[in-house]
Amino acid sequence: MDVANVVIGFIMVLSFFGLVWYCVKGYNLMVGFFVMSVLWTSIALIGNSIHPTSVMEGKTFIDVLTNVFQTGPENYGKAILVNIFFGAFFGRVLIDTGIAATLIRKVVELGGDKPRITMSLLCIVTAVIFTSMTGIGPVISIAVIVLPIMLSLGIPSPIALFSFMGSIMAGIFGNIVNFKQYQTIFATANESYASYDYNTYFKFGMIAMAVSLIVVLVVSNVMMNRKLSRAWAATPDSGATVDAPAISWISIILPVVGVVVLKVPIIFGFIFAALFALLTCGKLKGGFASVCRMLSKQFADGAIDVAPMIGFLLTLSMFNNAATYASPYFKTLLDGAMPQTALLLCIVFAILTPLGFFRGPMNLVGSGSAILAVVVATAAWPVQFLYPLFAITTVAPQHLDVTQSWVAWGFGYTKVPAKEYMKMSIPTGWIIGIILCAVVFFMYGNLV
């Protein structure tokens, strides 16, 4: 074992834990990942000058800088940002046409003044909605409808907030935009993983969505105080609102159906579903110029909804590419400690699922991309097996996490103390992780 590589490996590990601490403290992630990209690239270049590594073989100083700070963001923009923008546009259409609000009102009518039933139905609809929608704007737009209904039924505010955020988390397991985001991270770690598509993932995604939703609802019902102090029955104001036509409701699932059943490109799926929603809701009237202005505004509003994450994602792409140059030094230290069987790896992921909270080392949209680079470098794991494992430790913790932007907004909106929320969110994320890691082993363990 080369002494220089060991020393550099320890420096990398220390800086990695520094990043974890930075994420836990809630500091600006865009700046944090840019600084780490610079640091790891610099250390890797110094290490390569002392003891050349295979990942930098044949590359000049400029080649390395170009790969990290130019190619990374360019490839990320090509692979994921366009999907995010069109997904956000579709989400804004669902809000502006009133389709999302109509579905929620119909659910409330169905559940009546039965808190547990209404809460369950609202969570199911919210999960389905967020298989296509994304961004803090759509979340808030739905939250200001759903949360007052739950609170009005006497559901304690911590449980109302937790169940709503948990239902979003469940929906994200099937969300096409999020899939593309994580797929790009995998493709950066190993080019052969780029062929993994949403259709291959779909079966597990739906199972993960169902399991997550069931666990969230079980925890919510167990935690719910039996003596609910109902203020008023949550029924929609029929005089102040107009329901979207029933035919328009299917637009919510059209992008997923288009990709899975018809194999259409996802951007076309979003555009077709948006136009279908607008047409069936009678929004494509008033002349060509008026319709063009409306579409332009909806796209712009959608872009604003996801704008806070764009800079973060671009610097994350830099960090992902820098992590590939850092991986040989992690491998030097961790090679012997990495699990070599499917069962052991599933057990490790199940145990370490809580480390996906606070953008921790098991979270791909945090410091987990470095761990991915190490895991990929130490063994030839099939992507059908490895992707779901990282999806589990990313989606479940991140979308229940207090560092998630819309969860932080929810604290201010409902006045729920973070401590009360975390009593439910962290155990729930862990339970989901354990169950789903077992599912991955039984579904894909034979591929290893």
JOZITA-V385772 format. One record per pair of residues at least 24 apart in sequence whose ideal C-beta (glycine too) atoms are under 6 Angstrom apart, sorted by the first residue. I is the first residue (numbers start at 1). J is the second residue. D is the distance in whole Angstrom. If there is no record, write none. Layout:
[[I	J	D] [I	J	D]]
//
This chain:
[[2	51	5] [4	50	5] [4	51	5] [5	51	6] [5	329	6] [5	332	5] [8	47	4] [8	329	5] [9	329	4] [9	332	5] [9	333	4] [12	326	5] [12	329	5] [15	39	6] [19	367	5] [20	360	6] [20	361	6] [20	367	5] [23	358	6] [23	359	3] [23	366	6] [24	358	4] [26	403	6] [29	312	5] [30	311	5] [30	312	5] [30	315	5] [33	315	4] [33	316	5] [33	319	4] [34	315	5] [36	319	6] [37	68	6] [37	318	4] [37	319	5] [37	322	4] [40	322	4] [40	326	5] [41	68	5] [41	322	5] [44	325	4] [44	326	6] [53	328	4] [55	324	6] [55	325	6] [67	321	5] [68	318	5] [68	321	5] [68	322	5] [69	318	6] [72	317	4] [72	318	5] [72	321	4] [73	314	5] [73	317	5] [76	184	6] [76	317	4] [79	184	4] [80	180	5] [80	181	5] [80	184	5] [83	177	5] [83	180	5] [83	266	6] [84	177	6] [84	306	5] [85	303	6] [86	267	5] [86	270	4] [87	134	5] [87	177	4] [87	270	6] [88	135	5] [88	302	3] [88	305	5] [88	306	4] [89	298	6] [89	299	5] [89	302	4] [90	270	4] [90	273	6] [90	274	5] [91	133	4] [91	138	4] [92	298	5] [92	301	5] [92	302	4] [93	274	4] [93	277	5] [93	298	6] [95	141	5] [97	244	6] [97	277	5] [97	281	4] [98	244	5] [99	244	4] [99	248	5] [99	277	6] [100	129	6] [100	142	6] [101	145	6] [102	243	5] [102	244	4] [104	145	5] [105	236	4] [108	149	6] [108	234	5] [113	233	4] [115	153	4] [115	154	6] [115	155	5] [115	228	5] [116	221	6] [119	150	6] [119	155	6] [119	163	6] [120	217	5] [122	146	5] [123	163	5] [123	167	4] [126	167	4] [127	167	5] [127	170	4] [127	171	4] [127	213	5] [129	252	6] [130	168	5] [130	171	3] [131	171	5] [131	174	4] [131	175	5] [131	256	6] [132	255	5] [134	177	5] [135	305	4] [135	306	4] [136	405	5] [136	406	5] [137	305	3] [139	406	4] [149	234	4] [152	231	5] [152	232	6] [152	234	5] [153	230	6] [153	234	5] [154	228	3] [154	229	5] [154	230	4] [156	225	6] [157	414	5] [157	416	5] [158	416	5] [158	420	4] [158	421	6] [159	220	5] [159	223	6] [159	224	5] [161	410	5] [161	414	5] [161	416	5] [162	421	6] [162	424	5] [163	220	4] [165	407	6] [166	216	3] [169	399	4] [169	400	5] [170	209	5] [170	212	4] [170	213	4] [172	395	5] [172	399	5] [173	205	5] [173	208	4] [173	209	4] [173	395	5] [174	205	4] [174	206	6] [174	209	5] [176	266	5] [182	364	6] [185	320	6] [185	364	5] [185	369	6] [188	320	4] [189	372	5] [189	373	5] [189	376	5] [190	376	5] [193	383	4] [196	383	5] [198	259	6] [199	260	6] [202	260	5] [204	388	5] [208	436	5] [211	435	6] [212	432	5] [215	428	6] [215	431	6] [215	432	5] [219	424	6] [219	428	5] [244	281	5] [245	280	5] [247	280	5] [248	277	5] [248	280	4] [248	281	5] [251	276	5] [251	277	4] [320	369	5] [323	369	5] [323	370	4] [323	373	4] [324	373	6] [327	373	4] [327	374	6] [327	377	5] [330	374	4] [331	377	5] [331	378	6] [334	374	6] [335	378	6] [338	378	4] [342	445	4] [342	448	4] [346	437	5] [346	440	6] [346	441	4] [349	389	5] [349	393	6] [349	437	5] [350	433	6] [350	434	5] [350	437	4] [353	393	5] [353	430	5] [353	433	3] [354	430	5] [356	393	4] [356	394	6] [356	397	3] [357	397	4] [357	401	5] [358	403	6] [359	403	6] [362	393	4] [363	394	5] [363	398	6] [364	390	5] [364	394	4] [382	447	4] [384	444	5] [384	447	6] [385	444	4] [385	447	5] [385	448	6] [388	440	5] [389	440	6] [392	433	5] [392	436	5] [396	429	5] [396	432	5] [396	433	6] [397	429	5] [400	425	4] [400	429	5]]
//
